[in-house]
Structures are given as structure tokens and as C-alpha cells.
Amino acid sequence: MKLADAVILRIEQLCIEKNMTKYDLYKNSGVPQSTLTSIKKKRSGSVKLITLYWICEGFDITIQEFFDSPLFNKDNIVE
């Protein structure tokens, strides 16, 4: 899968793990709902690092914890 797809899946995975809706994530992170929707629908192509930082803040995790998932194993990511 592409890296952008892995990021989307990880956000969805964390929402489920933390029992959060996209609205909860928006409220906790400050990332606008329109941005979260654009990420999910792959409108922007890639996620800015600062946006990912704030998403992680919303989940109360570090960026390192975000990427600590089998989704990001090099065997799973293609260009």
C-alpha cells in the first residue's frame, strides 16, 4: 500500500482503539474536520507533518507511537 493509505488506516485504527469519532479527533487536535475529511478521501495526496503532529496530539500519542504499527513496515509500503 502507499504511505498515504497507511496513514489513513492508522488514523482510522486509532479512532477505533480510542473510541473516538472524527468529531472527537477534531475537538482534541484542533485539525479542522474538512482537513480530516480531505485526508480520508485522499484529496490532498499527502499529509503535512505539522497536521500529523496535531492529529497525534489529539490522540494523546507521539508521532513515534503513531508510526509504531505493522502498517508502516517497509514490506507493506510501496511507491
Backbone atoms as SQL, in Angstrom:
CREATE TABLE atoms (id INTEGER PRIMARY KEY, chain TEXT, resi INTEGER, resn TEXT, atom TEXT, x REAL, y REAL, z REAL);
INSERT INTO atoms VALUES
  (1, 'A', 1, 'MET', 'N', 0.841, -1.175, 0.000),
  (2, 'A', 1, 'MET', 'CA', 0.000, 0.000, 0.000),
  (3, 'A', 1, 'MET', 'C', 0.885, 1.237, 0.000),
  (4, 'A', 2, 'LYS', 'N', 0.324, 2.335, -0.402),
  (5, 'A', 2, 'LYS', 'CA', 1.064, 3.592, -0.390),
  (6, 'A', 2, 'LYS', 'C', 1.110, 4.142, 1.035),
  (7, 'A', 3, 'LEU', 'N', 2.107, 4.951, 1.293),
  (8, 'A', 3, 'LEU', 'CA', 2.277, 5.531, 2.626),
  (9, 'A', 3, 'LEU', 'C', 1.037, 6.322, 3.042),
  (10, 'A', 4, 'ALA', 'N', 0.472, 7.089, 2.127),
  (11, 'A', 4, 'ALA', 'CA', -0.727, 7.878, 2.445),
  (12, 'A', 4, 'ALA', 'C', -1.884, 6.974, 2.871),
  (13, 'A', 5, 'ASP', 'N', -2.000, 5.812, 2.228),
  (14, 'A', 5, 'ASP', 'CA', -3.053, 4.860, 2.608),
  (15, 'A', 5, 'ASP', 'C', -2.811, 4.302, 4.008),
  (16, 'A', 6, 'ALA', 'N', -1.557, 4.044, 4.328),
  (17, 'A', 6, 'ALA', 'CA', -1.213, 3.540, 5.663),
  (18, 'A', 6, 'ALA', 'C', -1.537, 4.585, 6.732),
  (19, 'A', 7, 'VAL', 'N', -1.284, 5.853, 6.427),
  (20, 'A', 7, 'VAL', 'CA', -1.599, 6.933, 7.376),
  (21, 'A', 7, 'VAL', 'C', -3.106, 6.981, 7.623),
  (22, 'A', 8, 'ILE', 'N', -3.884, 6.897, 6.555),
  (23, 'A', 8, 'ILE', 'CA', -5.343, 6.914, 6.688),
  (24, 'A', 8, 'ILE', 'C', -5.821, 5.734, 7.531),
  (25, 'A', 9, 'LEU', 'N', -5.305, 4.553, 7.235),
  (26, 'A', 9, 'LEU', 'CA', -5.695, 3.367, 8.004),
  (27, 'A', 9, 'LEU', 'C', -5.302, 3.490, 9.468),
  (28, 'A', 10, 'ARG', 'N', -4.136, 4.073, 9.724),
  (29, 'A', 10, 'ARG', 'CA', -3.677, 4.229, 11.109),
  (30, 'A', 10, 'ARG', 'C', -4.577, 5.196, 11.869),
  (31, 'A', 11, 'ILE', 'N', -4.988, 6.272, 11.232),
  (32, 'A', 11, 'ILE', 'CA', -5.902, 7.215, 11.883),
  (33, 'A', 11, 'ILE', 'C', -7.217, 6.512, 12.210),
  (34, 'A', 12, 'GLU', 'N', -7.736, 5.755, 11.261),
  (35, 'A', 12, 'GLU', 'CA', -8.982, 5.018, 11.498),
  (36, 'A', 12, 'GLU', 'C', -8.811, 3.988, 12.613),
  (37, 'A', 13, 'GLN', 'N', -7.667, 3.309, 12.614),
  (38, 'A', 13, 'GLN', 'CA', -7.368, 2.313, 13.646),
  (39, 'A', 13, 'GLN', 'C', -7.336, 2.962, 15.030),
  (40, 'A', 14, 'LEU', 'N', -6.679, 4.107, 15.131),
  (41, 'A', 14, 'LEU', 'CA', -6.577, 4.795, 16.418),
  (42, 'A', 14, 'LEU', 'C', -7.931, 5.330, 16.881),
  (43, 'A', 15, 'CYS', 'N', -8.760, 5.781, 15.951),
  (44, 'A', 15, 'CYS', 'CA', -10.111, 6.220, 16.321),
  (45, 'A', 15, 'CYS', 'C', -10.878, 5.068, 16.964),
  (46, 'A', 16, 'ILE', 'N', -10.744, 3.881, 16.393),
  (47, 'A', 16, 'ILE', 'CA', -11.430, 2.706, 16.943),
  (48, 'A', 16, 'ILE', 'C', -10.840, 2.335, 18.304),
  (49, 'A', 17, 'GLU', 'N', -9.499, 2.267, 18.382),
  (50, 'A', 17, 'GLU', 'CA', -8.830, 1.889, 19.633),
  (51, 'A', 17, 'GLU', 'C', -9.177, 2.831, 20.771),
  (52, 'A', 18, 'LYS', 'N', -9.274, 4.123, 20.455),
  (53, 'A', 18, 'LYS', 'CA', -9.508, 5.126, 21.491),
  (54, 'A', 18, 'LYS', 'C', -10.977, 5.525, 21.584),
  (55, 'A', 19, 'ASN', 'N', -11.829, 4.790, 20.832),
  (56, 'A', 19, 'ASN', 'CA', -13.266, 5.046, 20.847),
  (57, 'A', 19, 'ASN', 'C', -13.571, 6.520, 20.572),
  (58, 'A', 20, 'MET', 'N', -12.971, 7.035, 19.513),
  (59, 'A', 20, 'MET', 'CA', -13.139, 8.439, 19.138),
  (60, 'A', 20, 'MET', 'C', -13.784, 8.546, 17.764),
  (61, 'A', 21, 'THR', 'N', -14.654, 9.524, 17.634),
  (62, 'A', 21, 'THR', 'CA', -15.200, 9.851, 16.321),
  (63, 'A', 21, 'THR', 'C', -14.275, 10.875, 15.665),
  (64, 'A', 22, 'LYS', 'N', -14.507, 11.133, 14.395),
  (65, 'A', 22, 'LYS', 'CA', -13.725, 12.177, 13.714),
  (66, 'A', 22, 'LYS', 'C', -13.976, 13.531, 14.382),
  (67, 'A', 23, 'TYR', 'N', -15.199, 13.727, 14.878),
  (68, 'A', 23, 'TYR', 'CA', -15.515, 14.967, 15.583),
  (69, 'A', 23, 'TYR', 'C', -14.693, 15.075, 16.865),
  (70, 'A', 24, 'ASP', 'N', -14.580, 13.973, 17.601),
  (71, 'A', 24, 'ASP', 'CA', -13.752, 13.965, 18.814),
  (72, 'A', 24, 'ASP', 'C', -12.307, 14.302, 18.474),
  (73, 'A', 25, 'LEU', 'N', -11.813, 13.717, 17.383),
  (74, 'A', 25, 'LEU', 'CA', -10.439, 13.975, 16.966),
  (75, 'A', 25, 'LEU', 'C', -10.255, 15.443, 16.623),
  (76, 'A', 26, 'TYR', 'N', -11.216, 16.005, 15.923),
  (77, 'A', 26, 'TYR', 'CA', -11.172, 17.435, 15.595),
  (78, 'A', 26, 'TYR', 'C', -11.135, 18.276, 16.871),
  (79, 'A', 27, 'LYS', 'N', -11.996, 17.969, 17.821),
  (80, 'A', 27, 'LYS', 'CA', -12.048, 18.747, 19.064),
  (81, 'A', 27, 'LYS', 'C', -10.755, 18.619, 19.863),
  (82, 'A', 28, 'ASN', 'N', -10.169, 17.430, 19.894),
  (83, 'A', 28, 'ASN', 'CA', -8.945, 17.198, 20.669),
  (84, 'A', 28, 'ASN', 'C', -7.695, 17.729, 19.980),
  (85, 'A', 29, 'SER', 'N', -7.701, 17.731, 18.656),
  (86, 'A', 29, 'SER', 'CA', -6.483, 18.083, 17.918),
  (87, 'A', 29, 'SER', 'C', -6.483, 19.506, 17.384),
  (88, 'A', 30, 'GLY', 'N', -7.663, 20.049, 17.136),
  (89, 'A', 30, 'GLY', 'CA', -7.751, 21.357, 16.500),
  (90, 'A', 30, 'GLY', 'C', -7.623, 21.295, 14.984),
  (91, 'A', 31, 'VAL', 'N', -7.433, 20.098, 14.447),
  (92, 'A', 31, 'VAL', 'CA', -7.360, 19.930, 12.992),
  (93, 'A', 31, 'VAL', 'C', -8.791, 20.003, 12.460),
  (94, 'A', 32, 'PRO', 'N', -9.058, 20.941, 11.542),
  (95, 'A', 32, 'PRO', 'CA', -10.428, 21.101, 11.040),
  (96, 'A', 32, 'PRO', 'C', -11.003, 19.806, 10.469),
  (97, 'A', 33, 'GLN', 'N', -12.304, 19.638, 10.653),
  (98, 'A', 33, 'GLN', 'CA', -12.975, 18.450, 10.128),
  (99, 'A', 33, 'GLN', 'C', -12.799, 18.349, 8.618),
  (100, 'A', 34, 'SER', 'N', -12.772, 19.488, 7.939),
  (101, 'A', 34, 'SER', 'CA', -12.587, 19.466, 6.483),
  (102, 'A', 34, 'SER', 'C', -11.225, 18.887, 6.117),
  (103, 'A', 35, 'THR', 'N', -10.211, 19.173, 6.920),
  (104, 'A', 35, 'THR', 'CA', -8.873, 18.616, 6.681),
  (105, 'A', 35, 'THR', 'C', -8.876, 17.117, 6.932),
  (106, 'A', 36, 'LEU', 'N', -9.514, 16.687, 8.010),
  (107, 'A', 36, 'LEU', 'CA', -9.601, 15.253, 8.304),
  (108, 'A', 36, 'LEU', 'C', -10.340, 14.516, 7.186),
  (109, 'A', 37, 'THR', 'N', -11.391, 15.133, 6.662),
  (110, 'A', 37, 'THR', 'CA', -12.133, 14.531, 5.549),
  (111, 'A', 37, 'THR', 'C', -11.272, 14.469, 4.299),
  (112, 'A', 38, 'SER', 'N', -10.522, 15.539, 4.028),
  (113, 'A', 38, 'SER', 'CA', -9.631, 15.555, 2.856),
  (114, 'A', 38, 'SER', 'C', -8.577, 14.462, 2.945),
  (115, 'A', 39, 'ILE', 'N', -8.056, 14.252, 4.138),
  (116, 'A', 39, 'ILE', 'CA', -7.062, 13.187, 4.338),
  (117, 'A', 39, 'ILE', 'C', -7.712, 11.837, 4.046),
  (118, 'A', 40, 'LYS', 'N', -8.881, 11.618, 4.628),
  (119, 'A', 40, 'LYS', 'CA', -9.565, 10.328, 4.458),
  (120, 'A', 40, 'LYS', 'C', -9.919, 10.062, 2.996),
  (121, 'A', 41, 'LYS', 'N', -10.317, 11.098, 2.290),
  (122, 'A', 41, 'LYS', 'CA', -10.729, 10.924, 0.887),
  (123, 'A', 41, 'LYS', 'C', -9.571, 11.104, -0.090),
  (124, 'A', 42, 'LYS', 'N', -8.362, 11.249, 0.458),
  (125, 'A', 42, 'LYS', 'CA', -7.134, 11.357, -0.345),
  (126, 'A', 42, 'LYS', 'C', -7.154, 12.544, -1.307),
  (127, 'A', 43, 'ARG', 'N', -7.767, 13.630, -0.893),
  (128, 'A', 43, 'ARG', 'CA', -7.842, 14.814, -1.750),
  (129, 'A', 43, 'ARG', 'C', -6.514, 15.547, -1.841),
  (130, 'A', 44, 'SER', 'N', -5.764, 15.529, -0.759),
  (131, 'A', 44, 'SER', 'CA', -4.525, 16.308, -0.735),
  (132, 'A', 44, 'SER', 'C', -3.311, 15.513, -1.205),
  (133, 'A', 45, 'GLY', 'N', -3.417, 14.215, -1.303),
  (134, 'A', 45, 'GLY', 'CA', -2.294, 13.394, -1.757),
  (135, 'A', 45, 'GLY', 'C', -1.357, 12.991, -0.640),
  (136, 'A', 46, 'SER', 'N', -1.057, 13.906, 0.258),
  (137, 'A', 46, 'SER', 'CA', -0.186, 13.587, 1.390),
  (138, 'A', 46, 'SER', 'C', -0.578, 14.454, 2.582),
  (139, 'A', 47, 'VAL', 'N', -0.157, 14.022, 3.741),
  (140, 'A', 47, 'VAL', 'CA', -0.465, 14.741, 4.977),
  (141, 'A', 47, 'VAL', 'C', 0.762, 15.536, 5.390),
  (142, 'A', 48, 'LYS', 'N', 0.571, 16.810, 5.697),
  (143, 'A', 48, 'LYS', 'CA', 1.685, 17.624, 6.185),
  (144, 'A', 48, 'LYS', 'C', 2.105, 17.116, 7.563),
  (145, 'A', 49, 'LEU', 'N', 3.385, 17.186, 7.810),
  (146, 'A', 49, 'LEU', 'CA', 3.914, 16.695, 9.081),
  (147, 'A', 49, 'LEU', 'C', 3.306, 17.443, 10.263),
  (148, 'A', 50, 'ILE', 'N', 3.107, 18.747, 10.143),
  (149, 'A', 50, 'ILE', 'CA', 2.525, 19.514, 11.246),
  (150, 'A', 50, 'ILE', 'C', 1.082, 19.066, 11.510),
  (151, 'A', 51, 'THR', 'N', 0.360, 18.721, 10.453),
  (152, 'A', 51, 'THR', 'CA', -1.008, 18.215, 10.620),
  (153, 'A', 51, 'THR', 'C', -0.986, 16.879, 11.347),
  (154, 'A', 52, 'LEU', 'N', -0.067, 16.026, 10.958),
  (155, 'A', 52, 'LEU', 'CA', 0.065, 14.728, 11.618),
  (156, 'A', 52, 'LEU', 'C', 0.450, 14.911, 13.088),
  (157, 'A', 53, 'TYR', 'N', 1.304, 15.887, 13.357),
  (158, 'A', 53, 'TYR', 'CA', 1.682, 16.190, 14.739),
  (159, 'A', 53, 'TYR', 'C', 0.437, 16.519, 15.571),
  (160, 'A', 54, 'TRP', 'N', -0.427, 17.397, 15.047),
  (161, 'A', 54, 'TRP', 'CA', -1.616, 17.796, 15.795),
  (162, 'A', 54, 'TRP', 'C', -2.622, 16.656, 15.912),
  (163, 'A', 55, 'ILE', 'N', -2.691, 15.812, 14.883),
  (164, 'A', 55, 'ILE', 'CA', -3.543, 14.623, 14.974),
  (165, 'A', 55, 'ILE', 'C', -3.050, 13.723, 16.110),
  (166, 'A', 56, 'CYS', 'N', -1.742, 13.543, 16.192),
  (167, 'A', 56, 'CYS', 'CA', -1.168, 12.744, 17.284),
  (168, 'A', 56, 'CYS', 'C', -1.476, 13.369, 18.635),
  (169, 'A', 57, 'GLU', 'N', -1.395, 14.688, 18.724),
  (170, 'A', 57, 'GLU', 'CA', -1.763, 15.379, 19.963),
  (171, 'A', 57, 'GLU', 'C', -3.218, 15.067, 20.326),
  (172, 'A', 58, 'GLY', 'N', -4.076, 15.048, 19.320),
  (173, 'A', 58, 'GLY', 'CA', -5.485, 14.737, 19.553),
  (174, 'A', 58, 'GLY', 'C', -5.697, 13.334, 20.086),
  (175, 'A', 59, 'PHE', 'N', -4.850, 12.414, 19.667),
  (176, 'A', 59, 'PHE', 'CA', -4.911, 11.038, 20.161),
  (177, 'A', 59, 'PHE', 'C', -4.128, 10.868, 21.462),
  (178, 'A', 60, 'ASP', 'N', -3.409, 11.906, 21.877),
  (179, 'A', 60, 'ASP', 'CA', -2.549, 11.866, 23.063),
  (180, 'A', 60, 'ASP', 'C', -1.456, 10.807, 22.905),
  (181, 'A', 61, 'ILE', 'N', -0.835, 10.807, 21.713),
  (182, 'A', 61, 'ILE', 'CA', 0.289, 9.913, 21.430),
  (183, 'A', 61, 'ILE', 'C', 1.392, 10.724, 20.753),
  (184, 'A', 62, 'THR', 'N', 2.571, 10.145, 20.683),
  (185, 'A', 62, 'THR', 'CA', 3.672, 10.785, 19.970),
  (186, 'A', 62, 'THR', 'C', 3.644, 10.354, 18.502),
  (187, 'A', 63, 'ILE', 'N', 4.372, 11.076, 17.678),
  (188, 'A', 63, 'ILE', 'CA', 4.494, 10.672, 16.275),
  (189, 'A', 63, 'ILE', 'C', 5.152, 9.299, 16.202),
  (190, 'A', 64, 'GLN', 'N', 6.100, 9.050, 17.091),
  (191, 'A', 64, 'GLN', 'CA', 6.749, 7.736, 17.127),
  (192, 'A', 64, 'GLN', 'C', 5.717, 6.638, 17.385),
  (193, 'A', 65, 'GLU', 'N', 4.816, 6.868, 18.318),
  (194, 'A', 65, 'GLU', 'CA', 3.770, 5.879, 18.599),
  (195, 'A', 65, 'GLU', 'C', 2.834, 5.715, 17.401),
  (196, 'A', 66, 'PHE', 'N', 2.583, 6.808, 16.690),
  (197, 'A', 66, 'PHE', 'CA', 1.729, 6.731, 15.506),
  (198, 'A', 66, 'PHE', 'C', 2.315, 5.765, 14.484),
  (199, 'A', 67, 'PHE', 'N', 3.620, 5.905, 14.233),
  (200, 'A', 67, 'PHE', 'CA', 4.265, 5.077, 13.214),
  (201, 'A', 67, 'PHE', 'C', 4.688, 3.698, 13.728),
  (202, 'A', 68, 'ASP', 'N', 4.497, 3.451, 15.013),
  (203, 'A', 68, 'ASP', 'CA', 4.830, 2.144, 15.583),
  (204, 'A', 68, 'ASP', 'C', 3.672, 1.177, 15.335),
  (205, 'A', 69, 'SER', 'N', 3.526, 0.795, 14.091),
  (206, 'A', 69, 'SER', 'CA', 2.442, -0.086, 13.656),
  (207, 'A', 69, 'SER', 'C', 2.943, -0.922, 12.490),
  (208, 'A', 70, 'PRO', 'N', 2.500, -2.163, 12.399),
  (209, 'A', 70, 'PRO', 'CA', 2.894, -3.002, 11.256),
  (210, 'A', 70, 'PRO', 'C', 2.495, -2.395, 9.909),
  (211, 'A', 71, 'LEU', 'N', 1.541, -1.486, 9.927),
  (212, 'A', 71, 'LEU', 'CA', 1.147, -0.823, 8.679),
  (213, 'A', 71, 'LEU', 'C', 2.333, -0.155, 7.997),
  (214, 'A', 72, 'PHE', 'N', 3.306, 0.290, 8.800),
  (215, 'A', 72, 'PHE', 'CA', 4.427, 1.060, 8.266),
  (216, 'A', 72, 'PHE', 'C', 5.694, 0.230, 8.058),
  (217, 'A', 73, 'ASN', 'N', 5.585, -1.092, 8.185),
  (218, 'A', 73, 'ASN', 'CA', 6.740, -1.944, 7.874),
  (219, 'A', 73, 'ASN', 'C', 7.120, -1.748, 6.419),
  (220, 'A', 74, 'LYS', 'N', 8.417, -1.747, 6.156),
  (221, 'A', 74, 'LYS', 'CA', 8.872, -1.459, 4.792),
  (222, 'A', 74, 'LYS', 'C', 8.324, -2.441, 3.767),
  (223, 'A', 75, 'ASP', 'N', 8.008, -3.654, 4.185),
  (224, 'A', 75, 'ASP', 'CA', 7.441, -4.637, 3.257),
  (225, 'A', 75, 'ASP', 'C', 5.999, -4.309, 2.869),
  (226, 'A', 76, 'ASN', 'N', 5.353, -3.464, 3.658),
  (227, 'A', 76, 'ASN', 'CA', 3.956, -3.109, 3.396),
  (228, 'A', 76, 'ASN', 'C', 3.798, -1.840, 2.565),
  (229, 'A', 77, 'ILE', 'N', 4.865, -1.056, 2.437),
  (230, 'A', 77, 'ILE', 'CA', 4.785, 0.242, 1.759),
  (231, 'A', 77, 'ILE', 'C', 5.409, 0.153, 0.374),
  (232, 'A', 78, 'VAL', 'N', 4.682, 0.658, -0.601),
  (233, 'A', 78, 'VAL', 'CA', 5.198, 0.741, -1.973),
  (234, 'A', 78, 'VAL', 'C', 5.121, 2.196, -2.424),
  (235, 'A', 79, 'GLU', 'N', 5.842, 2.502, -3.479),
  (236, 'A', 79, 'GLU', 'CA', 5.813, 3.876, -4.002),
  (237, 'A', 79, 'GLU', 'C', 4.632, 4.093, -4.903);
